[in-house]
Amino acid sequence: MFKKILCADDLSERALMVLKTALELSRKTGAELTILNIREDFLNKEERVMLRVDLSDFKDDMTKTALAVRDHIDKDAESLGYKGSKYQVLLREGKPSREIIAVANELDADIIIVGLFGSSILKDKLFGSTAENLCSHVKRTVLTVWNGD
């Protein structure tokens, strides 16, 4: 049924159910699982030049962040009872919905699994939600996992 699963994980407590769903679906179907974490807080090239940030320092910081993300996801998977499960972890920079779509296209993912968290109507109207953007703009199956308030 599914050969490639993409799971968006923001590393929050609320995202644990999303990760659990992705790990379980991967285990049951034998599909390749890629877990994507997106950071909006990295500096772009122009900002690094303006602040005179040394590229080697930036690469070191990115490496440390990537290792910390991998460690966090491994610990979450283990806490959910999926120690030893196989998955790939990707770290990207940018707007979450845009990056999820780009990675889904790059990987040719069959399904994207994302969280659907409770939020205010005003916030959704002003900013939209990542899950809503995906459902409106991606031409792939999207599984939203509710874990709201």
Number of C-alpha atoms within 10 A of each C-alpha: 7 14 14 20 26 28 27 24 22 21 16 8 9 17 21 20 17 23 25 18 17 26 25 14 17 22 15 10 13 15 20 18 22 24 22 23 22 19 15 10 9 14 13 10 11 9 11 14 12 8 10 9 13 10 12 9 10 14 11 11 13 14 12 12 14 17 14 12 20 18 12 13 20 18 14 20 18 13 12 14 12 16 12 9 14 15 16 11 19 15 16 16 14 14 13 22 19 14 19 24 20 13 17 22 14 9 13 14 22 18 19 26 22 26 23 19 16 11 11 7 9 9 10 13 9 8 8 12 17 19 20 14 14 21 17 9 11 17 13 16 13 18 18 18 19 15 15 11 7
